[in-house]
Each structure stands twice: as structure tokens, then as C-alpha cells.
Amino acid sequence: MRQGWRNVLVIAVTTVVVLGGLLLVKQPWRQTGSDGAGVTAVDVSVAPGQAVPAVGQLAADFTATTITGDTVTLSGLRGQPVWLLFGATWCTNCRAEAPDVQAVAQAYAGRATVVAVYVGESSTTVRGYADRVGLTYPQIADAADTIAQTYAVMGIPAHFFIDADGVIRKIAVGPVSQQAASNALDAMLAG
């Protein structure tokens, strides 16, 4: 009889350990982890040999629907600078910089456009997050990673500062301060 209880106990303990390990590994908010420098890796498939966006190149065009149902075409925003940023609702550094992004979007309204792309997330998730945080700039849920693939985004937050002619002028991976974003936009507005 004692042997039977020991077997049950061993099976129960083993099950708890295995399930606990799975929970640690499969945390959806962790994705693939952080490199310690404020960049969280994301699992986005990029085609072998795909050109990576670079400063001085024309930004890849895309058309997407925002969480409010508006259509955004990057080339349609020409005529003023664009701050295109990639992030996720579960990304700690993306969440930390959201108030600064909102402040910049408000300060530069009518002179520059801020567009956020949420890697691998649904419109419902992004809408709920944007409503809770009070974000009013265009938000795009990139559930299939289509835009993130085009821009070869491997870590978030990722920032592309695009001038009025559609040319990438600055790329930053990792958190960007309100001052750094303002400086990048001011440089494009002046030039």
C-alpha cells in the first residue's frame, strides 16, 4: 500500500515540476527575451537575402488599417516627417516609453506623424491597451508580422525616423527618450 502512495506522490510532484517549467517557458508576454540593453527580441521571419532598411534609403511603403478603422499608407504621409515605431503591449520598454511617444505625437501634431506598429498582436489587444494608456496617435496591429517583416524588425522597441520625402533618416533600436525623438523630428523639419 505504501509503495502505491509513493508512486502517486512521485507522479504528482513530477507533474507539478513539468507544468511549472512549461509556464516559465511559454509566457506569452516574454516572447523571446531581452538582451539587457532595453531591446526585447521578437520572433519575426525575414526572408533570406532580404534587404534590411538603412539610413538614406526610401522607406518601404505599406498600407494598413489602424485600430480605429482608418487606413494608413506610409507613402500617403509624405510631405511631413514620420516617426514609425514598432513595439508590443507586453514589451516593458515599449510600455515605459508610451507616455513620451504620446507627448511627442501631441507636440508635433500637424507637423509630423507618429505611427505605432504592434508586432504580432491583434486589434482587440492593441485597442484595449491604447484606450487604457490614452494613446491617440495611429496604432496598427500587425498580427501577421507583415510590416515588421518588411522592416526586418528583430528587436523592439524599434524606431524609424522618415523624412517628408519618405527617406529613412535615423534608425534606433531600444528605448528612445522624448528629447531624442524631438531632436530627430526637429532635424527633419529643419532640413
Backbone as CSV, one residue per row, in Angstrom:
resi,resn,N_x,N_y,N_z,CA_x,CA_y,CA_z,C_x,C_y,C_z
1,MET,0.823,-1.191,0.000,0.000,0.000,0.000,0.869,1.257,0.000
2,ARG,1.949,1.212,0.832,2.838,2.378,0.885,3.503,2.646,-0.449
3,GLN,3.885,1.609,-1.158,4.522,1.750,-2.464,3.585,2.467,-3.429
4,GLY,2.299,2.169,-3.381,1.304,2.814,-4.248,1.231,4.309,-4.000
5,TRP,1.247,4.718,-2.730,1.203,6.149,-2.398,2.487,6.855,-2.833
6,ARG,3.605,6.175,-2.699,4.869,6.777,-3.141,4.843,7.023,-4.650
7,ASN,4.337,6.080,-5.390,4.237,6.248,-6.843,3.332,7.417,-7.199
8,VAL,2.203,7.512,-6.512,1.276,8.631,-6.759,1.953,9.945,-6.423
9,LEU,2.672,9.983,-5.302,3.363,11.200,-4.897,4.452,11.580,-5.905
10,VAL,5.216,10.614,-6.371,6.264,10.885,-7.362,5.650,11.415,-8.653
11,ILE,4.572,10.817,-9.096,3.888,11.280,-10.314,3.341,12.690,-10.121
12,ALA,2.752,12.970,-8.969,2.188,14.307,-8.699,3.284,15.368,-8.686
13,VAL,4.378,15.077,-7.995,5.477,16.045,-7.924,6.081,16.264,-9.311
14,THR,6.285,15.201,-10.052,6.827,15.316,-11.409,5.909,16.149,-12.292
15,THR,4.610,15.943,-12.197,3.642,16.707,-12.982,3.711,18.195,-12.643
16,VAL,3.781,18.508,-11.360,3.857,19.916,-10.935,5.137,20.558,-11.466
17,VAL,6.255,19.866,-11.393,7.533,20.411,-11.880,7.476,20.640,-13.385
18,VAL,6.956,19.687,-14.136,6.867,19.816,-15.592,5.938,20.968,-15.966
19,LEU,4.774,21.049,-15.342,3.840,22.145,-15.648,4.426,23.497,-15.267
20,GLY,5.113,23.561,-14.140,5.766,24.809,-13.739,6.821,25.234,-14.751
21,GLY,7.603,24.283,-15.241,8.601,24.585,-16.269,7.969,25.080,-17.549
22,LEU,6.873,24.471,-17.958,6.173,24.925,-19.167,5.659,26.341,-19.006
23,LEU,5.133,26.666,-17.845,4.642,28.024,-17.620,5.768,29.044,-17.723
24,LEU,6.932,28.707,-17.193,8.066,29.628,-17.276,8.536,29.823,-18.707
25,VAL,8.513,28.773,-19.501,8.985,28.843,-20.878,7.959,29.481,-21.797
26,LYS,6.691,29.249,-21.604,5.642,29.676,-22.521,4.924,30.952,-22.099
27,GLN,5.599,31.850,-21.414,4.964,33.094,-21.015,4.779,33.960,-22.251
28,PRO,3.549,34.253,-22.696,3.341,34.999,-23.928,3.878,36.416,-23.859
29,TRP,3.943,36.992,-22.686,4.418,38.371,-22.588,5.931,38.458,-22.685
30,ARG,6.653,37.346,-22.542,8.110,37.364,-22.616,8.620,37.230,-24.026
31,GLN,7.862,36.613,-24.891,8.295,36.310,-26.243,9.666,35.657,-26.190
32,THR,10.687,36.248,-26.841,11.978,35.575,-26.854,12.996,36.196,-25.914
33,GLY,12.634,37.221,-25.164,13.511,37.739,-24.132,14.156,39.064,-24.451
34,SER,14.914,39.551,-23.489,15.558,40.854,-23.601,17.068,40.664,-23.584
35,ASP,17.750,41.544,-24.292,19.209,41.419,-24.332,19.871,42.251,-23.237
36,GLY,19.067,42.872,-22.373,19.616,43.624,-21.263,19.885,45.079,-21.594
37,ALA,19.813,45.476,-22.842,20.077,46.865,-23.222,18.778,47.584,-23.577
38,GLY,17.672,47.086,-23.082,16.404,47.730,-23.372,15.749,47.253,-24.650
39,VAL,16.312,46.220,-25.264,15.754,45.684,-26.501,15.211,44.294,-26.218
40,THR,13.973,44.058,-26.615,13.360,42.755,-26.454,13.299,42.089,-27.824
41,ALA,13.874,40.921,-27.929,13.889,40.191,-29.198,12.480,39.712,-29.539
42,VAL,12.159,39.737,-30.830,10.887,39.206,-31.306,11.166,38.181,-32.390
43,ASP,10.267,37.251,-32.516,10.429,36.160,-33.476,9.695,36.521,-34.767
44,VAL,10.354,37.288,-35.610,9.791,37.714,-36.891,10.605,37.049,-37.994
45,SER,9.925,36.384,-38.914,10.615,35.712,-40.016,10.973,36.719,-41.101
46,VAL,12.240,36.741,-41.448,12.715,37.612,-42.517,13.274,36.700,-43.606
47,ALA,12.905,36.964,-44.832,13.341,36.132,-45.953,14.858,36.176,-46.102
48,PRO,15.471,35.031,-46.388,16.913,35.011,-46.618,17.278,35.980,-47.753
49,GLY,18.290,36.783,-47.517,18.731,37.726,-48.530,17.907,38.999,-48.610
50,GLN,16.898,39.122,-47.738,16.058,40.326,-47.749,16.899,41.546,-47.394
51,ALA,16.711,42.610,-48.138,17.411,43.859,-47.845,16.901,44.421,-46.519
52,VAL,17.814,44.877,-45.697,17.471,45.473,-44.411,17.388,46.981,-44.611
53,PRO,16.331,47.623,-44.091,16.226,49.079,-44.237,17.465,49.771,-43.676
54,ALA,17.871,50.838,-44.339,19.062,51.567,-43.917,18.836,53.066,-44.043
55,VAL,19.572,53.806,-43.253,19.518,55.263,-43.321,19.912,55.693,-44.731
56,GLY,19.159,56.622,-45.292,19.413,57.117,-46.640,18.581,56.426,-47.707
57,GLN,17.923,55.319,-47.343,17.078,54.604,-48.298,15.625,55.042,-48.163
58,LEU,14.889,54.860,-49.250,13.455,55.113,-49.235,12.808,54.072,-48.327
59,ALA,11.946,54.524,-47.422,11.251,53.608,-46.517,10.267,52.754,-47.303
60,ALA,10.191,51.487,-46.959,9.261,50.573,-47.631,7.829,51.014,-47.379
61,ASP,7.056,51.078,-48.428,5.670,51.506,-48.316,4.813,50.359,-47.781
62,PHE,3.746,50.704,-47.124,2.765,49.733,-46.661,1.425,50.434,-46.512
63,THR,0.383,49.648,-46.543,-0.969,50.124,-46.260,-1.531,49.227,-45.176
64,ALA,-2.101,49.830,-44.147,-2.645,49.062,-43.028,-3.847,49.790,-42.444
65,THR,-4.621,49.053,-41.685,-5.788,49.616,-41.010,-5.450,49.809,-39.538
66,THR,-5.746,50.993,-39.022,-5.489,51.283,-37.609,-6.568,50.627,-36.748
67,ILE,-6.365,50.680,-35.446,-7.338,50.091,-34.528,-8.653,50.866,-34.512
68,THR,-8.649,52.080,-35.072,-9.882,52.865,-35.156,-10.559,52.716,-36.510
69,GLY,-9.976,51.885,-37.387,-10.584,51.614,-38.689,-10.113,52.522,-39.812
70,ASP,-9.181,53.415,-39.525,-8.635,54.286,-40.565,-7.574,53.543,-41.361
71,THR,-7.420,53.908,-42.631,-6.387,53.320,-43.469,-5.185,54.248,-43.485
72,VAL,-4.019,53.674,-43.238,-2.766,54.427,-43.265,-1.899,53.822,-44.358
73,THR,-1.429,54.682,-45.271,-0.452,54.290,-46.277,0.765,55.161,-46.031
74,LEU,1.913,54.544,-45.821,3.108,55.319,-45.488,3.395,56.372,-46.545
75,SER,3.326,56.007,-47.822,3.601,56.989,-48.874,2.564,58.125,-48.863
76,GLY,1.387,57.864,-48.354,0.358,58.893,-48.249,0.656,59.924,-47.175
77,LEU,1.624,59.639,-46.318,2.017,60.572,-45.259,3.159,61.488,-45.691
78,ARG,3.610,61.337,-46.940,4.702,62.192,-47.420,4.289,63.650,-47.354
79,GLY,5.277,64.485,-47.180,5.025,65.912,-47.027,5.342,66.362,-45.613
80,GLN,5.456,65.406,-44.704,5.884,65.711,-43.337,6.616,64.485,-42.776
81,PRO,7.479,64.708,-41.782,8.215,63.588,-41.199,7.282,62.574,-40.533
82,VAL,7.758,61.329,-40.490,7.013,60.248,-39.839,7.946,59.555,-38.850
83,TRP,7.445,59.334,-37.652,8.135,58.510,-36.665,7.386,57.185,-36.649
84,LEU,7.975,56.170,-37.274,7.391,54.840,-37.343,8.045,54.003,-36.257
85,LEU,7.242,53.519,-35.303,7.826,52.735,-34.234,7.150,51.381,-34.113
86,PHE,7.957,50.389,-33.797,7.495,49.026,-33.629,7.615,48.658,-32.154
87,GLY,6.572,48.045,-31.623,6.580,47.633,-30.228,5.544,46.548,-30.002
88,ALA,5.200,46.350,-28.737,4.175,45.375,-28.353,3.617,45.781,-26.997
89,THR,2.390,45.404,-26.749,1.747,45.765,-25.482,2.416,45.079,-24.297
90,TRP,3.050,43.938,-24.508,3.686,43.178,-23.434,5.143,43.589,-23.214
91,CYS,5.689,44.428,-24.068,7.095,44.851,-24.010,7.263,45.946,-22.946
92,THR,8.045,45.659,-21.920,8.228,46.589,-20.803,8.761,47.943,-21.255
93,ASN,9.802,47.950,-22.081,10.384,49.220,-22.522,9.449,49.976,-23.462
94,CYS,8.662,49.240,-24.255,7.683,49.889,-25.130,6.626,50.594,-24.281
95,ARG,6.198,49.918,-23.244,5.191,50.499,-22.346,5.757,51.706,-21.607
96,ALA,7.015,51.613,-21.206,7.643,52.708,-20.467,7.774,53.965,-21.324
97,GLU,8.036,53.799,-22.612,8.215,54.983,-23.458,6.898,55.510,-24.039
98,ALA,5.788,54.809,-23.859,4.496,55.221,-24.429,4.071,56.638,-24.041
99,PRO,4.219,57.060,-22.775,3.844,58.443,-22.445,4.684,59.483,-23.196
100,ASP,5.971,59.196,-23.387,6.835,60.110,-24.145,6.422,60.149,-25.618
101,VAL,6.072,58.998,-26.173,5.625,58.948,-27.565,4.343,59.755,-27.714
102,GLN,3.412,59.593,-26.773,2.163,60.357,-26.814,2.440,61.852,-26.730
103,ALA,3.343,62.250,-25.855,3.688,63.675,-25.710,4.266,64.239,-27.009
104,VAL,5.138,63.472,-27.659,5.730,63.918,-28.928,4.650,63.985,-30.006
105,ALA,3.791,62.987,-30.058,2.710,62.993,-31.057,1.838,64.234,-30.907
106,GLN,1.537,64.606,-29.678,0.723,65.802,-29.447,1.497,67.078,-29.772
107,ALA,2.755,67.145,-29.376,3.565,68.346,-29.608,3.816,68.607,-31.090
108,TYR,3.881,67.551,-31.898,4.194,67.702,-33.316,2.976,67.503,-34.223
109,ALA,1.802,67.453,-33.636,0.575,67.262,-34.427,0.480,68.329,-35.514
110,GLY,0.226,67.890,-36.747,0.134,68.800,-37.879,1.472,69.055,-38.566
111,ARG,2.584,68.717,-37.889,3.916,68.915,-38.467,4.640,67.612,-38.729
112,ALA,4.275,66.569,-37.988,4.881,65.236,-38.131,3.835,64.219,-37.684
113,THR,3.990,62.989,-38.150,3.044,61.930,-37.804,3.769,60.816,-37.076
114,VAL,3.172,60.356,-36.002,3.682,59.199,-35.262,2.766,58.026,-35.594
115,VAL,3.348,56.905,-35.983,2.587,55.694,-36.282,3.230,54.542,-35.519
116,ALA,2.424,53.845,-34.705,2.921,52.697,-33.947,2.424,51.407,-34.576
117,VAL,3.329,50.444,-34.703,3.003,49.123,-35.236,3.283,48.111,-34.123
118,TYR,2.268,47.340,-33.773,2.376,46.356,-32.701,2.636,44.977,-33.311
119,VAL,3.819,44.456,-33.061,4.281,43.216,-33.662,3.512,42.011,-33.101
120,GLY,2.880,41.260,-34.013,2.223,40.008,-33.644,1.017,40.142,-32.737
121,GLU,0.355,41.280,-32.752,-0.772,41.484,-31.835,-2.068,41.764,-32.580
122,SER,-3.176,41.429,-31.932,-4.499,41.622,-32.522,-4.995,43.047,-32.284
123,SER,-5.940,43.462,-33.108,-6.543,44.795,-32.950,-7.211,44.931,-31.594
124,THR,-7.858,43.877,-31.133,-8.548,43.927,-29.837,-7.562,44.185,-28.708
125,THR,-6.443,43.487,-28.712,-5.425,43.675,-27.684,-4.862,45.083,-27.729
126,VAL,-4.512,45.548,-28.924,-3.916,46.879,-29.073,-4.933,47.965,-28.690
127,ARG,-6.166,47.808,-29.119,-7.205,48.797,-28.804,-7.388,48.916,-27.291
128,GLY,-7.462,47.781,-26.603,-7.612,47.797,-25.149,-6.454,48.495,-24.471
129,TYR,-5.249,48.202,-24.926,-4.046,48.827,-24.366,-4.039,50.333,-24.634
130,ALA,-4.281,50.724,-25.876,-4.255,52.146,-26.240,-5.312,52.928,-25.463
131,ASP,-6.467,52.346,-25.284,-7.529,53.012,-24.512,-7.118,53.184,-23.054
132,ARG,-6.547,52.133,-22.452,-6.124,52.202,-21.041,-5.040,53.249,-20.828
133,VAL,-4.104,53.324,-21.771,-2.955,54.211,-21.618,-3.248,55.625,-22.125
134,GLY,-4.268,55.765,-22.974,-4.617,57.080,-23.509,-3.811,57.481,-24.729
135,LEU,-3.481,56.518,-25.580,-2.705,56.808,-26.786,-3.640,57.210,-27.916
136,THR,-3.331,58.315,-28.576,-4.229,58.844,-29.603,-3.626,58.855,-31.002
137,TYR,-2.349,58.604,-31.143,-1.728,58.572,-32.464,-2.111,57.266,-33.159
138,PRO,-1.947,57.162,-34.481,-2.340,55.943,-35.193,-1.624,54.694,-34.663
139,GLN,-2.416,53.658,-34.373,-1.929,52.386,-33.841,-2.327,51.281,-34.823
140,ILE,-1.361,50.471,-35.222,-1.620,49.380,-36.169,-1.275,48.058,-35.511
141,ALA,-2.219,47.130,-35.524,-1.966,45.780,-35.035,-1.428,44.961,-36.212
142,ASP,-0.194,44.529,-36.101,0.470,43.756,-37.164,0.445,42.279,-36.782
143,ALA,-0.765,41.720,-36.730,-0.955,40.352,-36.237,-0.138,39.321,-37.009
144,ALA,-0.014,39.502,-38.304,0.734,38.540,-39.133,2.194,38.957,-39.333
145,ASP,2.634,39.992,-38.643,4.020,40.496,-38.736,4.401,40.973,-40.132
146,THR,3.444,41.322,-40.949,3.728,41.724,-42.326,4.616,42.964,-42.391
147,ILE,4.260,43.986,-41.635,5.050,45.229,-41.658,6.386,45.005,-40.952
148,ALA,6.368,44.295,-39.841,7.607,44.004,-39.109,8.580,43.217,-39.988
149,GLN,8.071,42.289,-40.797,8.938,41.542,-41.714,9.551,42.471,-42.749
150,THR,8.744,43.362,-43.302,9.224,44.297,-44.314,10.371,45.145,-43.771
151,TYR,10.264,45.534,-42.493,11.284,46.380,-41.879,12.353,45.573,-41.132
152,ALA,12.316,44.242,-41.260,13.302,43.342,-40.649,13.473,43.618,-39.156
153,VAL,12.355,43.768,-38.465,12.379,44.069,-37.041,12.688,42.782,-36.269
154,MET,13.792,42.791,-35.559,14.201,41.634,-34.761,14.184,41.946,-33.268
155,GLY,14.088,43.235,-32.937,14.043,43.653,-31.541,13.179,44.885,-31.400
156,ILE,12.494,44.973,-30.262,11.627,46.120,-30.002,11.972,46.721,-28.645
157,PRO,11.699,47.995,-28.463,11.157,48.927,-29.443,12.160,49.233,-30.555
158,ALA,11.623,49.458,-31.750,12.431,49.834,-32.914,11.820,51.089,-33.525
159,HIS,12.660,52.041,-33.871,12.199,53.353,-34.323,12.821,53.707,-35.673
160,PHE,11.978,54.157,-36.590,12.421,54.621,-37.901,11.925,56.053,-38.063
161,PHE,12.851,56.984,-38.208,12.504,58.382,-38.432,12.640,58.640,-39.929
162,ILE,11.520,58.964,-40.559,11.417,59.055,-42.014,11.103,60.500,-42.384
163,ASP,11.871,61.072,-43.314,11.662,62.481,-43.660,10.442,62.671,-44.562
164,ALA,10.171,63.927,-44.894,8.981,64.289,-45.670,8.980,63.688,-47.075
165,ASP,10.154,63.289,-47.566,10.256,62.663,-48.891,10.202,61.138,-48.816
166,GLY,10.050,60.585,-47.605,9.958,59.139,-47.445,11.287,58.434,-47.270
167,VAL,12.343,59.190,-46.981,13.685,58.626,-46.817,13.969,58.422,-45.326
168,ILE,14.506,57.259,-44.990,14.853,56.965,-43.599,16.060,57.818,-43.208
169,ARG,15.910,58.597,-42.149,16.990,59.483,-41.694,17.650,58.996,-40.418
170,LYS,16.931,58.177,-39.637,17.510,57.655,-38.401,16.787,56.364,-38.048
171,ILE,17.567,55.391,-37.554,17.023,54.131,-37.051,17.577,53.946,-35.644
172,ALA,16.694,53.624,-34.706,17.123,53.360,-33.331,16.397,52.118,-32.825
173,VAL,17.152,51.213,-32.231,16.566,50.027,-31.623,16.821,50.123,-30.129
174,GLY,15.746,50.019,-29.366,15.805,50.224,-27.924,15.019,51.471,-27.580
175,PRO,14.872,51.750,-26.314,14.083,52.911,-25.904,14.651,54.220,-26.440
176,VAL,13.748,55.114,-26.821,14.115,56.451,-27.291,13.420,57.446,-26.375
177,SER,14.176,58.408,-25.864,13.600,59.412,-24.969,12.779,60.433,-25.750
178,GLN,11.962,61.151,-25.038,11.156,62.214,-25.650,12.075,63.249,-26.310
179,GLN,13.165,63.585,-25.645,14.096,64.573,-26.191,14.766,64.064,-27.466
180,ALA,15.191,62.809,-27.469,15.845,62.236,-28.656,14.878,62.199,-29.839
181,ALA,13.625,61.841,-29.595,12.628,61.815,-30.670,12.373,63.219,-31.184
182,SER,12.255,64.169,-30.269,12.043,65.567,-30.677,13.222,66.074,-31.495
183,ASN,14.427,65.718,-31.086,15.629,66.149,-31.829,15.608,65.586,-33.250
184,ALA,15.244,64.312,-33.383,15.197,63.683,-34.707,14.141,64.350,-35.583
185,LEU,12.984,64.616,-35.023,11.912,65.270,-35.793,12.294,66.705,-36.144
186,ASP,12.871,67.433,-35.184,13.297,68.813,-35.445,14.333,68.872,-36.563
187,ALA,15.275,67.935,-36.577,16.296,67.907,-37.619,15.650,67.701,-38.990
188,MET,14.633,66.848,-39.065,13.970,66.615,-40.355,13.113,67.804,-40.755
189,LEU,12.502,68.456,-39.781,11.684,69.635,-40.088,12.545,70.812,-40.549
190,ALA,13.751,70.895,-40.022,14.659,71.996,-40.372,15.319,71.769,-41.723
191,GLY,15.489,70.504,-42.088,16.278,70.198,-43.263,15.445,69.886,-44.435
